Amino acid sequence: MAKSIKREEEVVVISGTHRGKRGKVLEVKVGQSVLVEGVNLITKYERKSQENPEGSSVKREAAIHYSNVMSAEKFDAKAKAN
């Protein structure tokens, strides 16, 4: 099955804990996953370094399997038809 999800495309999460959220695709990974802006956020902790002497925590997007997202255009058309 060919992937129809492209970078910078708006998508809707159709399954999982983030169901119903919308966002732009930031990156399509080599495997079968995508990064969606504002969806599936995780906290990464950065250790202390010379550039960052206090350390910090950063919120980042984690990958989602591409089968769990659908193009927003398709989703809206499907919802309109029903």
Residue frames as qw, qx, qy, qz and C-alpha x, y, z in Angstrom:
[[0.000, 0.889, 0.458, 0.000, 0.00, 0.00, 0.00],
 [0.416, 0.408, -0.018, 0.812, 1.42, 3.37, -1.00],
 [0.241, -0.524, -0.453, 0.680, 1.51, 6.13, 1.57],
 [0.182, 0.728, 0.436, 0.497, -0.67, 9.07, 0.59],
 [0.382, -0.883, -0.159, 0.222, 0.45, 11.29, 3.47],
 [0.582, 0.524, -0.047, 0.621, 2.85, 14.05, 2.43],
 [0.420, -0.278, -0.324, 0.801, 4.86, 16.58, 4.44],
 [0.056, 0.092, 0.031, -0.994, 3.11, 19.94, 5.19],
 [0.391, -0.329, -0.661, -0.549, -0.31, 18.31, 4.61],
 [0.436, -0.290, 0.411, -0.746, -3.04, 18.80, 7.21],
 [0.473, -0.065, -0.872, -0.112, -4.18, 15.53, 8.76],
 [0.647, -0.446, 0.136, -0.603, -6.66, 14.29, 11.37],
 [0.016, -0.249, 0.942, -0.224, -5.85, 11.55, 13.87],
 [0.675, -0.119, -0.393, -0.613, -8.53, 8.87, 13.42],
 [0.873, -0.313, -0.371, -0.046, -7.59, 6.41, 16.17],
 [0.590, 0.079, -0.481, 0.644, -5.73, 6.22, 19.45],
 [0.335, -0.580, -0.497, 0.552, -5.60, 8.51, 22.46],
 [0.081, -0.394, 0.083, 0.912, -5.29, 11.65, 20.31],
 [0.240, 0.464, 0.793, 0.314, -8.34, 10.87, 18.17],
 [0.094, 0.886, 0.453, 0.011, -9.89, 13.93, 16.52],
 [0.295, -0.756, 0.134, 0.568, -6.85, 16.21, 16.76],
 [0.651, 0.726, 0.139, 0.174, -5.68, 18.04, 13.65],
 [0.377, -0.764, 0.307, 0.425, -2.23, 19.20, 12.68],
 [0.550, 0.736, -0.353, -0.177, 0.32, 19.57, 9.91],
 [0.971, -0.024, 0.010, 0.236, 2.70, 16.76, 9.08],
 [0.207, -0.889, 0.359, 0.193, 6.20, 17.84, 10.12],
 [0.040, 0.538, -0.816, -0.210, 8.03, 14.78, 8.86],
 [0.948, 0.101, -0.091, -0.286, 7.34, 11.45, 7.19],
 [0.463, -0.580, 0.669, 0.041, 9.74, 8.87, 8.64],
 [0.266, 0.385, -0.813, -0.346, 11.39, 6.10, 6.61],
 [0.109, 0.105, 0.972, -0.179, 9.46, 3.38, 8.43],
 [0.147, -0.539, -0.717, -0.418, 5.70, 3.68, 8.71],
 [0.304, -0.677, -0.490, 0.458, 5.38, 6.70, 10.97],
 [0.201, 0.690, 0.192, 0.668, 4.78, 10.44, 10.77],
 [0.271, -0.279, -0.438, 0.810, 5.32, 13.42, 13.07],
 [0.047, -0.734, -0.524, -0.430, 2.23, 15.61, 13.42],
 [0.122, 0.369, -0.249, 0.887, 2.45, 19.12, 14.86],
 [0.405, -0.323, 0.285, -0.806, 0.91, 19.37, 18.34],
 [0.910, -0.125, -0.152, -0.365, -0.07, 15.68, 18.56],
 [0.948, -0.116, -0.224, 0.196, 1.48, 12.97, 20.76],
 [0.088, 0.833, -0.361, 0.411, 3.68, 15.35, 22.75],
 [0.862, -0.273, -0.315, 0.289, 6.35, 13.85, 25.00],
 [0.251, -0.944, 0.210, -0.027, 8.77, 15.49, 27.42],
 [0.824, 0.278, -0.251, 0.424, 12.48, 15.16, 26.68],
 [0.501, -0.845, 0.054, 0.179, 14.92, 16.10, 29.41],
 [0.595, 0.675, -0.258, 0.353, 18.16, 17.74, 28.34],
 [0.773, -0.396, -0.227, 0.440, 21.17, 17.23, 30.54],
 [0.207, -0.919, 0.085, 0.323, 23.37, 20.01, 31.78],
 [0.757, 0.308, 0.188, 0.544, 26.00, 21.26, 29.32],
 [0.351, -0.222, -0.002, 0.910, 28.08, 24.35, 28.67],
 [0.092, -0.292, -0.434, -0.847, 25.35, 25.77, 26.41],
 [0.599, -0.522, -0.326, -0.512, 22.61, 24.85, 28.88],
 [0.180, 0.368, -0.727, 0.551, 24.12, 24.99, 32.41],
 [0.482, -0.141, 0.507, -0.700, 20.83, 24.34, 34.25],
 [0.094, 0.150, 0.971, 0.160, 19.40, 21.63, 32.00],
 [0.449, 0.154, 0.053, -0.879, 15.77, 21.77, 30.90],
 [0.455, 0.280, 0.844, -0.050, 12.73, 19.85, 29.74],
 [0.214, 0.282, -0.414, -0.839, 11.43, 20.22, 26.19],
 [0.681, 0.343, 0.537, -0.361, 8.04, 19.14, 24.77],
 [0.090, 0.366, -0.706, -0.600, 8.40, 17.38, 21.40],
 [0.824, 0.197, -0.070, -0.526, 6.18, 15.47, 19.02],
 [0.454, -0.251, 0.852, 0.068, 6.58, 11.70, 18.95],
 [0.220, 0.147, -0.752, -0.604, 5.93, 9.54, 15.90],
 [0.682, 0.192, 0.457, -0.537, 2.50, 8.10, 15.08],
 [0.446, 0.093, 0.829, 0.326, 1.86, 5.21, 12.71],
 [0.137, 0.134, -0.368, -0.910, 0.63, 6.54, 9.38],
 [0.251, -0.345, -0.846, -0.321, -2.43, 4.28, 9.45],
 [0.222, -0.577, -0.638, 0.459, -3.74, 6.27, 12.43],
 [0.038, 0.535, 0.029, -0.844, -3.99, 9.53, 10.45],
 [0.451, 0.571, 0.642, 0.241, -6.13, 10.62, 7.50],
 [0.217, 0.212, 0.231, 0.925, -5.92, 13.60, 5.19],
 [0.138, 0.364, 0.462, -0.797, -8.14, 16.42, 6.50],
 [0.398, 0.225, -0.368, -0.810, -9.74, 16.87, 3.06],
 [0.432, -0.064, -0.869, -0.232, -10.76, 13.20, 2.94],
 [0.156, -0.270, -0.794, 0.522, -11.97, 13.30, 6.53],
 [0.237, 0.331, 0.201, -0.891, -14.14, 16.40, 5.94],
 [0.462, 0.144, -0.553, -0.678, -15.58, 14.98, 2.72],
 [0.369, -0.137, -0.919, 0.017, -16.42, 11.71, 4.46],
 [0.031, -0.335, -0.647, 0.685, -18.08, 13.55, 7.37],
 [0.318, 0.284, -0.086, -0.901, -20.05, 15.75, 4.96],
 [0.432, 0.034, -0.762, -0.482, -21.32, 12.70, 3.03],
 [0.298, -0.299, -0.880, 0.217, -22.71, 11.12, 6.20]]
